[in-house]
Amino acid sequence: MNALVAVARAGGFREAARANGTSASSLSEAVRRLEAQVGVRLLNRTTRSVAPTDAGRGLLLRLGPALSEVEAALEMVNDFRDRPAGTLRLNVPVVAARLVLPAIVPPFLAAYPDIRLEIIAEENFVDILEAGCDAGIRYDERLEQDMIAVPIGPRVQRFATAAAPSYLARRGRPEHPHDLLDHACLRGRFPSGTIPPWEFERDGEIVRVDPTGPLIVRIGGGADLNVDAALAGTGIIYLFEDWLRPHLDTGALEPVLEPWWQSFSGPFLYYPGRRLVPPPLKAFVDFVRALAV
């Protein structure tokens, strides 16, 4: 069953083997044995792709949470060890992997050398249990009600707009968010296809604009390309202030509309409150809480 889940997530036997440190042949044999046992084909295999059958999809929907519970139960054995051990899987947005985790992960792993941390960075909104993860990081407006949330990282962040001096010298400096409609803006698109508007706030007034521009990238994974384009003078960028801060400090980028930059609360580490908390996750939660004190 673990082999089936691994192959389905990776989209192929070779990919799953690389991700799990095993061989494609052993995964193939495990899936073949499972199919023989249940008497139903679970994966459609071609020379180019592997995809679940209808029966396979139905089984996978139930297996994800079930296997997570089995792993959590087995990891309870760690309570009898001197220090927690095992694998901790976190599903996080790319911005958290870049701006929040670097200050936390190295000291955590140094404190808990028997824990193996796996970070899945993506912008899709997923069910962490079905995805085989123990916990995730998200912002409060995207948290489900039955989740336990623990503050992680900076508690106040801002979205910033900025541009290279060469762009501003060529196109002028916007004085109001609506002025962005006459500028070349570097946009981002969510995996769902949505291009979110740029939002600004000043003295209680909120302004949302939907500017156009020469470049649109996938939010998260493509953000660095937008940064490079902004540095080259291609257009105005709208991104987390902390992401742009090194370039703002050197003067490679200049703040644009800074009095309008909108603040928002920082992210949360979240996990289901209805299941046993495995020792690696408990150790991580305690570590994050200690940093906030």
N, C-alpha and C positions, 0 to 999 in steps of 0.2 A: 504494500500500500504506500509506503514511503517512496518507493521507486516510481510508482504511478504519479504521485503528486509532484515529485521532482522533475520528471520528464514533461508533464503537462505545463508546469510553470516555465521551464526553460524553452519549451517549444521544440525539443529534439533530444535524442539520446546522447549525442556527443556533447551538446551544450550542458545538459544535466550532469554528465560525467565530469566535465571540467569544473563545474560549480561545486560538486559534492566530493571531489577527490576520489572518484572511483572509475570503473571502466564502463564503456558503453555496452559491452557485451553482458556484463553482470546485471545492469539495469534492464536490458532487453529480456534477459532470461527471467528476472524477477517479475516483470510485467506479464510475460508469457505464462508463467506459473499461475499468476493471479487470474488471468483470463480463463485458463483451463479450469481453475477451481470454481469460478462463478458461472462458467459456461456461456459467457457473452464477450464479444469483442469490445474493448474499452478504448482503444486508440486506433485511429486510421493512420496507416503508415504509407508514405510514398518516398521516392528517392530524394525529394526536396523538402518534405515537411512531415510533421507529426501533429495530429490534432485529435482531441477527444471525440468519441462518438456521442450520440445522445445519452446512451447508458453511462458512458464515461463521465460526461459532464454532470449528470445527476449524482453519480457516486462521489465525484470530486467536491461538489458542494457540501456534502455531508462529512467527507473525510477531513477537510481542513481543520474545522473546529475540534473534531473528535481526536485527531492525532495530536493537536496542540494540548488537549487535556491529558492524553496519555503521557506526553513528554513532561508536562508539568508535574504529573503524579510521580513519574520516575525520578524527576529532579528533586523531589522532596527528600530523597535519600541523602541529599547534600546536607540536610540538617544535622546529620551525624558526623560530618566532617569538621575539621578545625576551621576551614574557610570555604566559602561557596565556590562551586565549579560548574562548568557546563556552558552551553551556548545561549547567548542573549541576542535576539533578533529585533531590530528597531526599524520601523518604517517612518521615514522623515522626508519633509520637503527639501529640495536642493539647497534652499537658503539656510536651513538649519544645519545641514551638513557643512556648509561653508562658514557660517557666522557664529553658530552656537556650540557645536560639538568640538571644534579644535581645542577649546579651553578646558573641556571636560574629559574627553576620551583618553588622552595620554596619562593624566594622573590617575584616572579610574583603573586603567589596565595595569598600571604600576602597583596600585594598591591591591588588585585582585588578579594575580598572574594566572590563576586557574580558570578564569572566565574567558571565553572566546566571544568577541562582540562582532556581530554581522549587521552592517548598515545598508538598508535598501533605500536609496534616495530617488524619489520620484514625485511628480506633482499630481498624480491621480489620487482621488479620494477612495480609499480601499477599506474593506472590513479587515482589520488587522488579524483576526483569528482565521478567517478564510485564507488570508495571504500567508499564514504560517508564522506570523510575527507575535512577539510577546507584548510589545507596546509600540507607541508611535509618538511623534511630535507634530502638533498642529496648533493653529491659532484658535482662540476660544469660540469664534463664530462657526467653526467647523467641527466642534466636538459633539459627540452624541451624549444624550442625557444620562445613560447608564454607565458612563466612564468615570473613573477616578482621575482627576487632573492635578498635576504637580507643576508649579511654575519652574521654568528652566530658562537659563540665559537672561539677557537684559530684559527688564520689565517694561521699558518704554523704548519704542523704536520709531523711526520716521521714514517716510518715502521722500526721496530727494529728486529734484530735477537739476540737470547740469549739462554743460556743453563746453567744448574746447574753445579757447580764446580765438582761434582762427575762424570758427563758425560764427561766434558772436560779432567779430569784426566784419564779417561778410554779410550777415543777415540781420544784425541788430539784436537787442536784448528785450525779451518780452517783459512787460510791466504788469500784466494781469493774465490769469490763466486762459482767458478767452483769446489772448494774443497768440497762443500756441497753435490755433487753427490756421495761422498764416506761416507756420514754420515746418521744417522737416523734422519729424519726430520718430524715434526709434521705438517700435512697439513690441509687445509680447502677446503670445497666444497660449491659452491653456490647452492641455491635451483634449479637452472636450470640444475644442474649436472656438471657444469664447475669447474674444479680445476685450479685456476689462478696460473700462474708461480710466482716465487719470483723475484722481480726486484730490482736491485742495481744500484748506480750511483756514480762515482768518477772522478773528473776532466773532466767532460763532457762525460765520457765513460759510457754507459748503458749496463748492463749485466743482462740477464734474464736466470734463471735456473729452471729446473723442477725436483727437487730432489724427492726421495722416502723415505718412512718411515713406521713405524709400526702403525700409527694412523691417520685417516682422520675424521674430524668432520664437522658439518654444520657451515658454516661461520656465525658469530654472536652468535647464541644461544649456539653453542658448544664450543666457544672459551675458556671458563673457564676450560673445561676438558683438552684442550691442555695445558693450563697454569699449571694445576695440574700435568700433565704428565711431563712437562718440569722441574717443581720443584722436581719431584721424580727422575730426571736423565734419563728419557726415551729417550729424543732426543732434537733437536734444534727447537726452536719455532720462527715464523715470525709473528709479530703482531704490532699493534699500540704502539709506544713508551710509550705513556701516560698510556696505559693499563698495560704495564709491569713495569712502573717506580717504584711502591712501592717495587717490588721484586728486581729490580736493585739496589735501594737505600740500601736495607738491606744486599745485597750480596747473597741472596738466588739464584739469577740468575746473570750471568756475561755477559756483552756485547760480542757479536761475530760479527766480521767484521764491527765495528762501523764506520770506515772511509767511508764505502760504503753505509751507511744508506741513503735511498732516502727521500728527502723532497717533500711535495706536499701541495697545498693550502687547507685551511680548508673548512668546509661545508657551505651550504647556506640554509636558510629558504626560501621556494618558495611557490607561490600560483598563481592561474590564474589571469591574468590581464584583462580578458574580463568579469568579473562578479563583482557584488557589494561585497564589503568587509564587512563582518559582524562585529559588534562592538567588540566581543571578540578577533577576529583575528587582528583587527586594534590595539587594546590595546596591544596585544602580540608583534606585529611588532614594535610599538613605543617603547615598553619596551626593546626589543632586540637592536634596534638602539641606544637607550640611553646608554646601557651598553658599546657599542662600541666607544662612544665618549671619 
